[in-house]
Structures are given as C-alpha cells and as structure tokens.
Amino acid sequence: MELAASLLLILLIYFFGCLALIQEVIKPYKAVINQGPHSKIIVTNYSKIILISLLISSATTTLAYFLFFS
C-alpha cells in the first residue's frame, strides 16, 4: 500500500511539472481570425497538452519506479 501511494504521489508531481512545462511550449489557445471584421475563433489545445503531459509523466514515473523501488 505504501508503494502504491508513493507511486501515485510521484506520478502527480511529475504530471503537474510536465503540465507546466508543456503549457509553456504549446500555448493553450490560439485566436484565428476569419475574413469578417468581428469574427474571431479561439482554438484550444487542452486535450493535446493533457495527453502529452500524461504520457511524459507516466514514462518518467515508470523509469523512477524501476530505478528506485526495484
């Protein structure tokens, strides 16, 4: 139980760290201006940011698990 809790804690810390770094690289939203004078569309990248952060944090958590807990 202690191992699972520490693994979850490491995953959360890595996830929030990766989330902050990925948001600096990939901007969360982008304004796209259409042909009209008042038409502006905001395109969001939230799902892409969360998916990349989750993949990177799970990979680093797995690496940390095998290095430190084995």
C-alpha positions as CSV (number, residue, x, y, z in Angstrom):
1,M,0.0,0.0,0.0
2,E,2.9,2.3,0.8
3,L,4.4,1.6,-2.6
4,A,1.2,2.4,-4.5
5,A,0.8,5.6,-2.6
6,S,4.4,6.7,-3.3
7,L,3.9,5.8,-7.0
8,L,0.8,7.9,-7.2
9,L,2.5,10.8,-5.4
10,I,5.4,10.7,-7.8
11,L,3.0,10.5,-10.8
12,L,1.1,13.5,-9.6
13,I,4.2,15.6,-9.1
14,Y,5.6,14.6,-12.5
15,F,2.3,15.3,-14.1
16,F,1.9,18.8,-12.7
17,G,5.5,19.6,-13.6
18,C,5.2,18.3,-17.1
19,L,1.9,20.2,-17.4
20,A,3.5,23.5,-16.5
21,L,6.4,22.9,-19.0
22,I,4.2,21.7,-21.8
23,Q,1.9,24.8,-21.4
24,E,5.0,27.0,-22.0
25,V,5.9,25.1,-25.2
26,I,2.4,24.6,-26.6
27,K,0.1,27.7,-26.0
28,P,-3.3,26.7,-24.5
29,Y,-5.3,28.6,-27.1
30,K,-4.8,30.4,-30.4
31,A,-7.0,33.1,-31.9
32,V,-7.9,32.5,-35.6
33,I,-9.3,35.5,-37.4
34,N,-11.8,34.8,-40.2
35,Q,-12.5,37.1,-43.2
36,G,-15.1,39.1,-41.4
37,P,-14.3,42.1,-39.3
38,H,-15.7,40.8,-36.0
39,S,-15.3,37.1,-36.4
40,K,-12.6,35.6,-34.2
41,I,-12.5,31.9,-33.4
42,I,-10.5,30.6,-30.4
43,V,-9.0,27.2,-30.9
44,T,-7.9,25.3,-27.7
45,N,-5.2,22.8,-27.3
46,Y,-6.2,21.5,-23.8
47,S,-6.6,17.8,-24.8
48,K,-3.2,17.8,-26.6
49,I,-1.5,19.4,-23.6
50,I,-3.0,17.0,-21.1
51,L,-2.3,13.9,-23.2
52,I,1.4,14.8,-23.8
53,S,1.8,15.7,-20.1
54,L,0.3,12.4,-19.1
55,L,2.4,10.4,-21.5
56,I,5.7,12.1,-20.4
57,S,4.8,11.8,-16.7
58,S,3.9,8.2,-16.9
59,A,7.1,7.4,-18.7
60,T,9.2,9.2,-16.1
61,T,7.3,7.6,-13.3
62,T,7.9,4.2,-14.7
63,L,11.6,4.9,-15.0
64,A,11.7,6.2,-11.5
65,Y,9.8,3.2,-10.2
66,F,12.3,0.8,-11.8
67,L,15.3,2.7,-10.7
68,F,14.5,3.4,-7.1
69,F,12.0,0.8,-6.0
70,S,13.4,-2.4,-7.5
